[in-house]
Structure formats: structure tokens, C-alpha cells
Amino acid sequence: AQEDAVENAESMVLGEQFDKPEQSMADKFLKTEMEMAENSTGIDFNLLKTSKIPKKVDSSKRLRDEVNSLLGSSGGINSPRNVGKLVEQMEKKEVLDDTTFLLGVLSKSLEEKRIAESFMKEKGAQILCGWVSELKEMDERNSKVCDTINLLLGCLNKMPIDRDTLKKTKLGKSVNSIYKYSKNGKIGHKARSLVDKWKQMVKKEKDKDSKTNRKK
């Protein structure tokens, strides 16, 4: 017994007994509460200790810093030469807040005709078509989702979209599905107005083609 006491004393002095300290009652209670919460919600709270969440935050910050460096005084892209860089950042976006931020920048940028044309050449319509598909699957009861869809429809309305673009991207079909299934009156009205606008544009282009062919 005396030898055990000496050994325990030496271990304490060397710090060996401090490697795995005994849990306090508070620690045990917290652990039990976390386990119960994990069982009821299916959330692994250990994920909060990983670097996954900070990485997303860092990624969003880098994206915003990159885009902000391209902006002019109006809040839009300062030159058609930088449209390609904006598109690169749009392809990197990860979360809804990134989408909302980028659409806000794009909306202001599209006010300038040259930038709008450059955005079309950079296949911007294809990117936005993909975003339409993503957003229409989200819950419209979330006000951020509604705001983002409204921004997206506003950007599409400003873009010089032609018949070929609609054919390649199926944008008309995607936006029309928002009109059909949206329970938000404002969003539904905007989507319907956009689809009607494109229908009129396609009709005019077809009529123009017909007249040209008759002259030949």
C-alpha cells in the first residue's frame, strides 16, 4: 500500500494523472444533455468543433472581397473586362447569402448595356438558369429565399435574352415553373410577366423571320 501511495505521488508530480482528469458533475451533465439532443435531432454536435463551418465563412468572405474589388461607385461591376471575374465568383458560391449578394451586384451591373452583353457572352444565362432550379426547390416561407428569387427574376428581366438563349437554357420552362408552383403572389406575378415578355419577343422574332423569307 505504501508503494502504491509513492507511485501515485510520483505520477501526480510528473503530471501523468492530469492527462485524463476526472469529469466534473457539470461536464457529465453537459455530455448527457448533448447525447440526448443528438438522439432527438440527428445532429452531430461534434461537427461544431470541426473546421467545416469556419471554412464556409472564410469562403464567403473571400468571395465578397474578390467581388468588392471589381465594383465601381454605382455598386456594379466597373468594367466589361471584369465580367468574367464576376462569373468565376458566381460559380464558386456555396450558400444562399452568397447568391443574394451576387445577384444584388449583378442587378446593378446589368444597368450598363455593355456589361449586360458581356455577361451573356460569358454564359451568365446558363448560370442563372441553374440558380432558378436551386431556388425553386427552397422554402418560400423563408423571407431570404423570397428576396433572392425576386432579385433573380429582376436580373433576368434586365438581360438581353434572345430566342436562341431560351432554347439552349430552357429558362422559359424554369421560370414558368416558378409561376405555376409559387405560393407567393409577388413572385408568381413577376415570373408570369417575364414569361409573357419572352413569348412576345419570340413571336416578334418569328414574324421577322417569316417576312425575311417571303422577300427571298
Secondary structure in CASP SS format (residue, H / E / C, confidence):
PFRMAT SS
TARGET T0000
AUTHOR 0000-0000-0000
METHOD secondary structure of the structure
MODEL  1
A C 1.00
Q H 1.00
E H 1.00
D H 1.00
A H 1.00
V H 1.00
E H 1.00
N H 1.00
A H 1.00
E H 1.00
S H 1.00
M H 1.00
V H 1.00
L H 1.00
G C 1.00
E H 1.00
Q H 1.00
F H 1.00
D C 1.00
K C 1.00
P C 1.00
E C 1.00
Q C 1.00
S C 1.00
M H 1.00
A H 1.00
D H 1.00
K H 1.00
F H 1.00
L H 1.00
K H 1.00
T H 1.00
E H 1.00
M H 1.00
E H 1.00
M H 1.00
A H 1.00
E H 1.00
N H 1.00
S H 1.00
T H 1.00
G C 1.00
I C 1.00
D C 1.00
F H 1.00
N H 1.00
L H 1.00
L H 1.00
K H 1.00
T C 1.00
S C 1.00
K H 1.00
I H 1.00
P H 1.00
K H 1.00
K H 1.00
V H 1.00
D H 1.00
S H 1.00
S H 1.00
K H 1.00
R H 1.00
L H 1.00
R H 1.00
D H 1.00
E H 1.00
V H 1.00
N H 1.00
S C 1.00
L C 1.00
L E 1.00
G C 1.00
S C 1.00
S C 1.00
G C 1.00
G C 1.00
I E 1.00
N C 1.00
S C 1.00
P H 1.00
R H 1.00
N H 1.00
V H 1.00
G H 1.00
K H 1.00
L H 1.00
V H 1.00
E H 1.00
Q H 1.00
M H 1.00
E H 1.00
K H 1.00
K C 1.00
E C 1.00
V C 1.00
L H 1.00
D H 1.00
D H 1.00
T H 1.00
T H 1.00
F H 1.00
L H 1.00
L H 1.00
G H 1.00
V H 1.00
L H 1.00
S H 1.00
K H 1.00
S H 1.00
L C 1.00
E C 1.00
E C 1.00
K H 1.00
R H 1.00
I H 1.00
A H 1.00
E H 1.00
S H 1.00
F H 1.00
M H 1.00
K H 1.00
E C 1.00
K C 1.00
G H 1.00
A H 1.00
Q H 1.00
I H 1.00
L H 1.00
C H 1.00
G H 1.00
W H 1.00
V H 1.00
S H 1.00
E H 1.00
L H 1.00
K C 1.00
E C 1.00
M C 1.00
D C 1.00
E C 1.00
R C 1.00
N C 1.00
S H 1.00
K H 1.00
V H 1.00
C H 1.00
D H 1.00
T H 1.00
I H 1.00
N H 1.00
L H 1.00
L H 1.00
L H 1.00
G H 1.00
C H 1.00
L H 1.00
N H 1.00
K H 1.00
M C 1.00
P C 1.00
I C 1.00
D C 1.00
R H 1.00
D H 1.00
T H 1.00
L H 1.00
K H 1.00
K H 1.00
T H 1.00
K C 1.00
L H 1.00
G H 1.00
K H 1.00
S H 1.00
V H 1.00
N H 1.00
S H 1.00
I H 1.00
Y H 1.00
K H 1.00
Y H 1.00
S C 1.00
K C 1.00
N C 1.00
G H 1.00
K H 1.00
I H 1.00
G H 1.00
H H 1.00
K H 1.00
A H 1.00
R H 1.00
S H 1.00
L H 1.00
V H 1.00
D H 1.00
K H 1.00
W H 1.00
K H 1.00
Q H 1.00
M H 1.00
V H 1.00
K H 1.00
K H 1.00
E H 1.00
K H 1.00
D H 1.00
K H 1.00
D H 1.00
S H 1.00
K H 1.00
T H 1.00
N H 1.00
R H 1.00
K H 1.00
K C 1.00
END
